């Protein structure tokens, strides 16, 4: 978003389209050098490459521990390949619970109003009557989004998922309440002394989102879901997420016109508040846990290393 906004100030439409087309090509080349996952390599029966990949991911772990973990992963892969995922598998509690958690996280992510705020950042500043150029304000907000996302990379394994999700939702909630309050005071011509509040609120809101509810639901798709149903549920959850994104973006302007800016932003804040309670009550902490330990949390039978189940 910041790249697009900066280009919008410096170049015409044709150059923007060309430059934005080059970036995906660069990404395509770069992704060829990304380390493949051990689980995928085992699914392709490339055991030696899987061992090498897991050793790369577990650089500070002994080779014996790597072999033990690889054996457990192999058992899970064998189970997943033997029993293909079906919708009926979601009837099992240890499949249904993580699936529902993922759908809920996607719901809270989108109904926090994030895409409405991102896509309409310039419009929000124009409506707020800010003295700063709306596009400049949008660039500042997008810049903070990048900084916050980078911070999340370093914090996620230090603070844990639950703390970041809870703190993210709480901060977003407060920011949206303040943004709604500004527009309420503006309607009463009492906002002249707090013209800085929309920019401050949106910077804090976007930063909080980027450190928690932005990246973590996508990361937890790979952590919470069992290997067997991961592809099926992840596809459904992603479709659900972007369906909600479409709904929020499509009807944001209509909602704004119907109920007014204060009620609109306070509605998004209410969703964030419910999200706080949901994370505290239902979302397990996955920091420092293996995929199989997470599945056992949901009641799934433990996955035994290859050969160990035969000795039982």
C-alpha positions in Angstrom: 0.0 0.0 0.0 2.8 2.5 0.9 4.6 1.6 -2.4 1.4 2.3 -4.4 0.8 5.6 -2.5 4.3 6.8 -3.0 4.2 5.9 -6.7 1.0 7.8 -6.9 2.8 11.0 -6.0 5.7 10.4 -8.3 4.5 8.7 -11.4 1.6 8.4 -13.8 -0.8 5.5 -14.1 1.1 3.7 -16.9 4.4 3.6 -14.9 2.6 2.6 -11.7 1.1 -0.4 -13.6 4.5 -1.4 -15.1 6.4 -1.2 -11.8 3.7 -3.0 -9.9 3.9 -5.8 -12.5 7.6 -6.2 -12.1 7.4 -6.9 -8.4 5.4 -10.2 -8.6 8.0 -11.4 -11.2 10.8 -10.7 -8.7 8.9 -12.5 -6.0 8.5 -15.5 -8.4 12.2 -15.7 -8.8 12.9 -15.3 -5.1 10.5 -18.0 -4.0 12.5 -20.5 -6.0 15.2 -20.2 -3.3 12.9 -20.7 -0.3 13.6 -23.8 1.8 10.8 -26.4 1.2 9.0 -27.8 4.3 10.1 -31.3 5.6 6.4 -32.4 5.7 6.0 -31.6 2.0 9.2 -33.4 1.1 8.1 -36.5 3.0 4.8 -36.5 1.2 6.9 -36.6 -2.0 9.0 -39.5 -0.5 12.2 -37.4 -0.4 13.4 -38.6 3.0 17.0 -37.4 2.6 15.9 -33.9 1.5 13.4 -33.8 4.3 16.1 -34.6 6.9 18.3 -31.8 5.4 15.4 -29.3 5.5 14.5 -30.1 9.1 18.1 -29.8 10.1 18.2 -26.4 8.5 15.1 -25.3 10.4 16.4 -26.8 13.7 19.9 -25.5 13.4 20.4 -25.4 17.2 18.9 -28.9 17.8 20.9 -32.1 18.0 20.8 -34.6 15.1 19.1 -37.1 17.4 16.2 -34.7 18.2 15.9 -33.9 14.5 15.6 -37.7 13.7 12.9 -38.1 16.4 10.9 -35.2 15.1 11.3 -36.3 11.5 9.9 -39.7 12.5 6.9 -38.2 14.1 6.3 -36.0 11.0 6.6 -39.1 8.8 3.9 -40.8 10.9 1.6 -37.9 10.5 2.3 -37.7 6.7 1.6 -41.4 6.4 -1.7 -41.0 8.2 -2.7 -38.1 6.1 -1.9 -39.9 2.8 -3.6 -43.0 3.9 -6.8 -41.3 5.0 -7.7 -38.4 2.7 -9.5 -35.4 4.2 -13.3 -35.3 3.9 -15.8 -32.8 5.2 -17.2 -35.5 7.4 -13.8 -35.4 9.3 -14.9 -32.1 10.8 -17.4 -34.0 12.9 -14.5 -35.1 15.1 -13.9 -32.6 17.9 -10.1 -32.5 17.5 -10.7 -31.4 13.9 -13.7 -29.2 14.4 -12.4 -27.1 17.3 -9.3 -25.8 15.5 -11.3 -25.2 12.4 -13.9 -23.1 14.2 -11.1 -21.2 15.9 -9.6 -20.4 12.5 -12.9 -19.3 11.1 -13.5 -17.1 14.1 -10.0 -15.5 13.9 -10.7 -14.7 10.2 -14.0 -13.2 11.2 -12.5 -10.9 13.8 -9.7 -10.0 11.4 -12.0 -8.7 8.7 -14.9 -7.4 10.8 -12.4 -5.2 12.7 -12.8 -3.0 9.6 -9.1 -3.3 8.5 -9.7 -3.3 4.8 -12.3 -0.6 4.9 -9.7 1.6 6.8 -6.8 0.7 4.5 -8.7 1.2 1.3 -10.4 4.4 2.4 -7.4 5.9 4.4 -7.2 9.0 2.2 -11.0 9.5 2.3 -11.0 9.2 6.1 -8.4 12.0 6.3 -10.4 14.1 3.8 -13.6 13.6 5.8 -11.7 14.5 9.0 -10.7 17.9 7.5 -7.0 17.3 8.2 -4.6 20.0 7.1 -2.2 17.4 5.9 -2.5 16.1 2.4 -4.6 12.9 2.6 -2.1 11.0 0.4 0.8 12.0 2.7 -1.2 10.9 5.7 -1.9 7.5 4.1 1.8 7.1 3.3 2.7 7.7 7.0 0.1 5.2 8.1 1.3 2.6 5.6 4.9 3.2 6.7 4.0 2.4 10.3 2.3 -0.7 9.1 5.6 -1.9 7.6 7.5 -1.1 10.9 4.9 -2.9 13.0 4.9 -6.0 10.8 8.7 -6.3 11.1 8.4 -5.9 14.9 5.9 -8.8 15.0 8.5 -11.1 13.3 10.8 -10.6 16.3 8.0 -10.6 19.0 5.9 -13.5 18.0 8.2 -16.2 19.5 9.1 -14.0 22.5 5.7 -12.9 23.7 3.6 -15.7 22.2 0.5 -15.7 20.0 -2.2 -15.0 22.6 -0.5 -11.9 24.1 0.0 -10.4 20.6 -3.5 -11.2 19.5 -5.1 -9.9 22.7 -2.9 -6.7 22.8 -3.6 -6.2 19.1 -7.4 -6.4 19.5 -7.4 -4.2 22.6 -5.3 -1.5 21.0 -7.3 -1.5 17.8 -10.5 -1.3 19.9 -9.3 1.8 21.8 -8.0 3.4 18.5 -11.4 2.9 16.8 -13.3 4.3 19.8 -11.1 7.5 19.7 -11.6 7.8 15.9 -15.4 7.5 16.3 -15.2 10.1 19.1 -13.3 12.5 16.9 -16.0 12.3 14.2 -18.8 12.7 16.8 -17.1 15.9 18.1 -16.5 17.1 14.5 -20.3 16.8 13.9 -20.8 19.1 16.8 -18.0 21.5 15.7 -15.9 20.7 18.8 -12.9 18.9 17.1 -10.8 21.9 16.1 -8.3 21.4 18.9 -7.8 17.6 18.2 -7.2 17.6 14.5 -4.2 15.4 15.1 -6.4 12.6 16.5 -7.4 10.8 13.2 -3.8 10.4 12.1 -2.7 9.3 15.6 -5.6 6.8 15.9 -5.0 5.3 12.5 -1.3 4.9 13.0 -1.9 3.1 16.3 -4.7 1.1 14.8 -2.7 -0.1 11.7 0.4 -0.8 13.9 -1.6 -2.9 16.3 -3.3 -4.8 13.5 0.1 -5.5 11.9 1.6 -6.9 15.1 -1.3 -9.3 15.8 -4.5 -9.8 14.0 -2.9 -9.1 10.6 -0.3 -11.8 10.3 -1.1 -14.3 13.2 -4.3 -15.8 11.9 -2.5 -16.7 8.7 0.4 -18.2 10.6 -1.9 -20.1 12.9 -3.5 -21.8 9.9 -0.4 -23.9 9.7 -0.1 -24.4 13.5 -3.6 -25.3 14.7 -5.0 -27.4 11.9 -4.2 -31.2 11.7 -2.2 -32.3 8.7 -5.0 -34.4 7.3 -7.6 -31.6 7.1 -5.2 -28.7 6.8 -5.5 -28.2 3.1 -9.3 -28.4 3.1 -9.9 -26.2 6.2 -7.3 -23.7 5.2 -8.9 -23.3 1.8 -12.3 -22.8 3.3 -11.0 -20.4 5.9 -9.2 -18.3 3.2 -12.3 -18.2 1.1 -14.3 -17.1 4.2 -11.8 -14.4 5.0 -11.8 -12.8 1.5 -15.6 -13.1 1.3 -15.8 -11.0 4.5 -13.2 -8.6 3.1 -15.4 -8.1 0.0 -18.5 -7.6 2.2 -16.9 -5.0 4.4 -15.2 -3.1 1.6 -18.3 -3.2 -0.6 -20.7 -1.9 2.0 -18.5 0.3 4.1 -19.5 3.5 2.2 -23.2 2.5 2.5 -22.8 1.8 6.2 -21.0 5.1 6.8 -23.8 7.0 5.0 -26.5 5.1 6.9 -25.3 5.2 10.5 -22.6 7.8 10.4 -18.9 7.6 11.1 -19.0 7.4 14.9 -21.4 4.4 15.0 -19.5 2.8 12.1 -16.1 2.9 13.9 -17.6 2.0 17.2 -19.2 -1.1 15.6 -15.7 -2.2 14.4 -14.4 -1.5 17.9 -17.2 -3.7 19.4 -16.0 -6.6 17.2 -12.4 -6.1 18.4 -13.7 -6.2 22.0 -15.5 -9.5 21.4 -12.3 -10.7 19.7 -10.3 -10.1 22.9 -12.6 -12.3 24.9 -12.6 -15.0 22.3 -8.8 -15.2 22.2 -8.5 -15.3 26.0 -11.1 -18.1 26.3 -10.7 -20.3 23.2 -7.3 -19.7 21.4 -4.5 -22.0 22.8 -0.9 -20.7 23.0 1.2 -22.4 20.4 4.6 -20.8 21.2 7.3 -23.4 21.5 5.0 -26.4 20.7 5.3 -28.9 17.9 2.4 -29.5 15.6 1.6 -32.8 17.2 1.6 -31.3 20.7 -0.9 -28.7 19.5 -3.1 -31.5 18.1 -3.0 -33.4 21.4 -4.3 -30.2 23.1 -7.4 -30.5 21.0 -7.8 -34.2 22.0 -6.3 -35.8 18.9 -4.6 -39.2 19.5 -0.8 -38.9 19.8 1.2 -39.6 16.7 3.8 -42.2 17.4 7.1 -42.3 15.6 7.3 -44.8 12.7 8.0 -48.3 14.2 7.0 -47.4 17.8 3.3 -48.1 17.3 4.2 -51.6 16.1 6.0 -52.2 19.4 3.0 -51.2 21.5 
